[in-house]
Amino acid sequence: MLVTVAVTWETNVNQIIAYASRAFALYYALQCIVALLVARKTGRSAVPFAALALVCLAVFAFGVPTG
């Protein structure tokens, strides 16, 4: 809890939102990778999951706060 208070006081609100968005993008990328692995195992097409995983990883890697 102290870390949360310190981050809130020491950073810009837009930066906090950008960090949260990047964390969600990483979470969704991991979910897409799990779906990709399950699709490959069951013989279904994994291409849509791979594409979404790449988009999410790009958002995570290149996401910057506004302003």
N, C-alpha and C positions, 0 to 999 in steps of 0.2 A: 504494500500500500504506500509506503514511503517513496518508493521509486516512481509510482504513478503520480503522486503529488509533485515530486521534484521535476518530472518530465513536463507536467502541465504548467508549472510555474516558469520553467526555464526555456520553453520552446514556444514557437508560434502555433496557434490553433490549426492553421493550414498545414503545417508540418506534421502535426499529430494525425490529422485526417489522412495525409499522404502516407504516413507509416502504416496506419490501419488498413488503408486500401491495398498497399503492397503486401501486407500480411495476408489479407483475404485472397489476393491473387495467387500467392504461393500456396495457400491451403487448397484453392480450387485446382491449381496445377497438379498438386499431389493427388487429388481426387480423380482428375482426368487420367493420370498415369495408372492408378489402380484400375479404373474402368478399361483402359487400354490393355492391361495385362489380362483382365478377365475376358475381354472380347477375344483376344488372341487365343486364350485357352479353350474357349467355347467354339472357336471357328468363325466368329462373326467379324465384320469389318472393323478394324481398329483405326482407320484413317480419320474419322471425325474426332475421335478422342485425342489422337496425336496432334491434330491441328489446333484443337482447343487448348491442349497442354502447352503448345508452343506460344500461343497468344497470351496465355496467363503468365508464362515465364518471361515473355517480353515486357508485359506490364510490370511484373515484379522487378526486372532488371533495369528498365529504363524509366520507370515512373518517377516524376519529380514534382515537388509541390509548386503550386501556382504562386505568382507574385514574386 
